[in-house]
Amino acid sequence: MDRKEFNNLLKIANLSKKDFCDIIGLNYATVNTWGSSNINIPLWVKSWLENYLKAKDFDNVLEILKPYTKK
C-alpha cells in the first residue's frame, strides 16, 4: 500500500492519522512518516483498516436491526 491509498482508507474510515494512532497505540510521528521515501507502510495496516471498515458496517447493520430483535 502506498501513502495515497493509506490516506484514502483513513478518509473512508472517517479517521484522522491521530485517531488511527490513538486506536492502535502508535506514535503519530511514526505513522506520519509511513509511505515517505524509504519508510514503507507496514503490511498489516491495509487489512486492519479494511477490517475496521467492515466492523463499522456490521455495527451499522446491527443498529438498524435492533428494533426488530428480541431481547
N, C-alpha and C positions, 0 to 999 in steps of 0.2 A: 504494500500500500504506500502511496506517496502522500505528501503533505496535503495536496489538494483534496484527495479522497478522504483523508483523515478529517480535515476541516468540514467537508461536506457531510460526513456521517455525524459529526458533532452537531452541525446545524439541524439535520433531520431529527436528531435525538433531542433537540432543544437544550443542548448542554454547551456551556462555555468551557474553555480549557480549564478554568478554575473549578467549575462544578465537577468536571471529569476528575481532576486531581483530588478534590475533596472526597469523592466517592471511592476512588481506588487507593488513596493514601500515598500518592507520589508528589514530589516537589514540583511546583509549577515551572520552575526554571528548567528542570529536566524535560518535562513534557513539551515545553515551548521550543526546545532545540530539535525535537524529532522532525525528521524529514529535511533538515538543512545539511548541506554539504556532505559530510561523511557519517552523519548520525542517522541511522535507519530507524524507522518506526518499528517497534517490536512486533513480531508476527501475531501475538495473541490479541493485539488491540482491535484488529478488524473483527474477529469473531466475538470479542467482548461487546463491541458496540452493536453488532448485528443482534446478538442475544439480548442486549439491553432494549433495543427497539422492539423485538418480539415480545419481551416481557411487558413492556408498556402497552402494546396492542392487546395482549391477553388480559391485562388488568382492566383495560377499557371495555372489553367484551364482558368480563365478569361484572363490571359495574352496570352495564346495560341490562344484563340478565338478572341482576339482583332482585328486582321486584317480582320476578316470576318464579323464584325458587323458594322452597320451603325451608324453614329454619329448624 
